[in-house]
Amino acid sequence: MYSNHEESYRIEKDFLGEISMPKDAYYGIHTQRAAENFSISNKSTNLHLIHAIVVVKKAAAMTHLKLGNLSPTIANAIIATCNEILQGALSDQFILDPLQGGAGTSTHMNVNEVITNRALELLGHDKGNYQIIHPLHHVNLSQSTNDVYPTALRIAAIRLLRPLSEACAELQNSLQLKENRYEHTIKLARTQLMDALPMMVGQSFGAYAQAIARDRWRLYKVEERLRQINIGGTAIGTGMNASLKYIYTITDILQDITELGLARSEFPMDITQNMDVFVEVSGLLKSAATNLFKVASDLRLLNSGPKGGIGEITLPSVQVGSSIMSGKVNPVMAEMVCQMAMKVMSNDYAVTLASMNGQLELNAFTPLITDALLESLEIMTKAIVLFKEKCIDNIVVNEEVCKKHLSESCAIATALVHHIGHDYASELVKKAQEESKDIVTVLKEEKILSEEDIEKILDPYEITKPGIPGI
């Protein structure tokens, strides 16, 4: 039994002592300790962040190779390992909970250790043989968690912002197609859930499209604030243990391999300690979530029924709605979007709290910022894509129901105000409601306007346009 144990484990040590590590694990002692200390959420650190850290590690190795600070053998092994990870290898070796103490050091070391042990393996050495390649002396040369992690988070955020902006563009386009499709279909508008003026169905979709367009533009523009990076600032932004040649070279290499327009911050200490840019991005996600919630909520309401609700639109049926009520279909895609929006809003609060609680030269709560922000970016993109494809694209407007609701409403009486005054118009509405008549019938009975004038003034298509109806 003891022999089998020796074959299955390796011993690693740090200044706290020794630990038996699984022999086939690519992570090392720091990761093992962190796994034991921080396993609370049943989640793993976001792979987009992991891959962004790996990109930084690759750029660092390329820089040190160019400057002669690492031997070609070691540098190329590190670069080859980074390429493998970026192509999807070893993802199961990044095992740490996203919520961890240490400002992200554990996740950073997880990456350092995995790269080290795989690079050792590529060179024919045993994992843990850190005399040949060391996680800190080689993979982390001239770096600190405090410049690697913020730089990587910016890279990850930009990479997730771009597909989100594109998803918003596609949703906007889908809403505009509905705007054009139903530009001549009239319906009853509602304010405070009560009958208001006539409007075109296309106008409602156009209003939604405008809101999404604003979100798309805001999310597109905020990328500019994420492009400044503090790589080379090391521990607190002063750049100790990083030469100027290294700082400028790694920035150039990161620009080349990411193609994200990254730029070296003129004041790395700012980027190291201040997280306000992530609050800004998260706030824009919250703004977008607000609009998405509003659109989805409106659609649920207009879809209500099919007989006991408004029923002016029919949302696509995508799955059976009840385990007990036969034939029931629910607006599940809209409900999904609403829940996504709530989650993004709650994540925004987490980002805000974590960002404001940074202290002096570092923010210890960057892991929470990372987890919340990247989750929001991912779930919003996926939700918008699904919402467009499984809901918006195939909405059907029930035109006869729209006309019926409009014809039975006294809302068009507002068009009379210029001709007979507000008070008289209100009296006619009251009479129509009490006698269960439509406003046109009451007007004809009152004989205060000619039938020709009534027809011109109460033309619902004219009421949907600027100007005074009938003039």
Buried (B, 14 or more C-beta within 10 A) or exposed (E): EEEEEEEEBBEBEEEEEEBBBEBEBBBBBBBBBBBEBBBEEEEBBBBBBBBBBBBBBBBBBBBBBBBEBBEEEBBBBBBBBBEBBBEEBBEEBBBBBBBBEBBBBBBBBBBBBBBBBBBBBBBEBEBBBBEBBBBBEBBBBBBBBBBBBBBBBBBBBBBBBBBBBBBBBBBBBBBBBBBEBBEEBBBBBBEEEEBBBBBBBBBBBBBBBBBBBBBBEBBBEBBEBBBBBBBBBBBBBEBEEBBEEBBEBBBBBBBEBBEBEBEBBEEBBBBBBBBEBBBBBBBBBBBBBBBBBBBBBBBBBBBBBEEEEBBBBBBBEBEEEEEEEEEEBBBBBBEBBBBBBEBBBBBBEBBBBBBEEBEEEBBBBBBBBBBBBBBBBBBBBBBBBBBBBBBBBBBEBBBEBBBBBBEEBBBBBBBBBBBBEEEBBBBBBEBBEEEEBBBBEBBBEEEBBEEEEBEBBBBBEBBBEEEEBBE
